[in-house]
Amino acid sequence: TTDSPVAVETLDDVPEHVLRGLPEDVRLFPSAVDKSRLGVWATKSILKGKKFGPFVGDKKKRSQV
C-alpha cells in the first residue's frame, strides 16, 4: 500500500476572526498530540475556573471537529 501524505494544518487555515478572538496569553501552535494539527497553548498559567469569551463563529457538533 502507498501512504498518502498527511495535510498539515497551518495558521493560514485558521479564519481571521478565530485568531482575533483568542484570549490574551493563548496561542495556536503545532499540537503535542497530532503534529499535523494545531493545538491551543497557554503562554503562562491559567487559573482554574478562568472564563473566556464571548466566542464568535459557528457551533459545531463534536463529530464535526
CORUR-V201539 format. One record per residue. N is the residue number from 1. RES is the residue in one small letter. SS is DSSP state (@ for helix, = for strand, . for the rest). NEAR is the number of other ideal C-beta (glycine too) atoms within 12 Angstrom. D_FIRST is the distance of its C-alpha to the first C-alpha in Angstrom with 2 decimals. Layout:
# CORUR-V201539
n->N res->RES ss->SS near->NEAR d_first->D_FIRST
n->N res->RES ss->SS near->NEAR d_first->D_FIRST
This chain:
# CORUR-V201539
n->1 res->t ss->. near->3 d_first->0.00
n->2 res->t ss->. near->4 d_first->3.78
n->3 res->d ss->. near->5 d_first->6.51
n->4 res->s ss->. near->6 d_first->9.45
n->5 res->p ss->. near->7 d_first->12.77
n->6 res->v ss->. near->10 d_first->15.05
n->7 res->a ss->. near->12 d_first->18.41
n->8 res->v ss->. near->15 d_first->21.24
n->9 res->e ss->. near->18 d_first->24.40
n->10 res->t ss->. near->14 d_first->27.52
n->11 res->l ss->@ near->16 d_first->31.25
n->12 res->d ss->@ near->12 d_first->31.15
n->13 res->d ss->@ near->15 d_first->29.29
n->14 res->v ss->. near->21 d_first->32.20
n->15 res->p ss->. near->15 d_first->35.12
n->16 res->e ss->@ near->13 d_first->38.36
n->17 res->h ss->@ near->13 d_first->40.27
n->18 res->v ss->@ near->19 d_first->37.93
n->19 res->l ss->@ near->19 d_first->38.56
n->20 res->r ss->@ near->13 d_first->42.29
n->21 res->g ss->@ near->18 d_first->42.39
n->22 res->l ss->. near->26 d_first->41.02
n->23 res->p ss->. near->22 d_first->43.76
n->24 res->e ss->. near->13 d_first->45.39
n->25 res->d ss->. near->15 d_first->43.63
n->26 res->v ss->= near->20 d_first->40.24
n->27 res->r ss->= near->18 d_first->37.44
n->28 res->l ss->= near->24 d_first->33.79
n->29 res->f ss->= near->19 d_first->31.57
n->30 res->p ss->= near->18 d_first->27.93
n->31 res->s ss->. near->15 d_first->27.36
n->32 res->a ss->. near->11 d_first->27.67
n->33 res->v ss->. near->11 d_first->25.31
n->34 res->d ss->. near->13 d_first->22.50
n->35 res->k ss->. near->15 d_first->22.67
n->36 res->s ss->. near->15 d_first->21.07
n->37 res->r ss->. near->20 d_first->24.09
n->38 res->l ss->= near->24 d_first->27.83
n->39 res->g ss->= near->18 d_first->30.10
n->40 res->v ss->= near->22 d_first->33.85
n->41 res->w ss->= near->18 d_first->35.88
n->42 res->a ss->= near->18 d_first->39.62
n->43 res->t ss->. near->14 d_first->41.54
n->44 res->k ss->. near->12 d_first->44.22
n->45 res->s ss->. near->9 d_first->44.85
n->46 res->i ss->. near->16 d_first->45.20
n->47 res->l ss->. near->10 d_first->47.89
n->48 res->k ss->. near->6 d_first->47.08
n->49 res->g ss->. near->6 d_first->48.04
n->50 res->k ss->. near->14 d_first->47.72
n->51 res->k ss->. near->10 d_first->47.23
n->52 res->f ss->. near->16 d_first->45.41
n->53 res->g ss->. near->10 d_first->45.76
n->54 res->p ss->. near->9 d_first->46.47
n->55 res->f ss->. near->15 d_first->42.94
n->56 res->v ss->. near->14 d_first->42.28
n->57 res->g ss->. near->17 d_first->39.41
n->58 res->d ss->. near->11 d_first->37.83
n->59 res->k ss->. near->9 d_first->37.56
n->60 res->k ss->. near->9 d_first->34.06
n->61 res->k ss->. near->7 d_first->33.06
n->62 res->r ss->@ near->6 d_first->31.08
n->63 res->s ss->@ near->5 d_first->28.10
n->64 res->q ss->@ near->7 d_first->28.19
n->65 res->v ss->. near->9 d_first->27.89
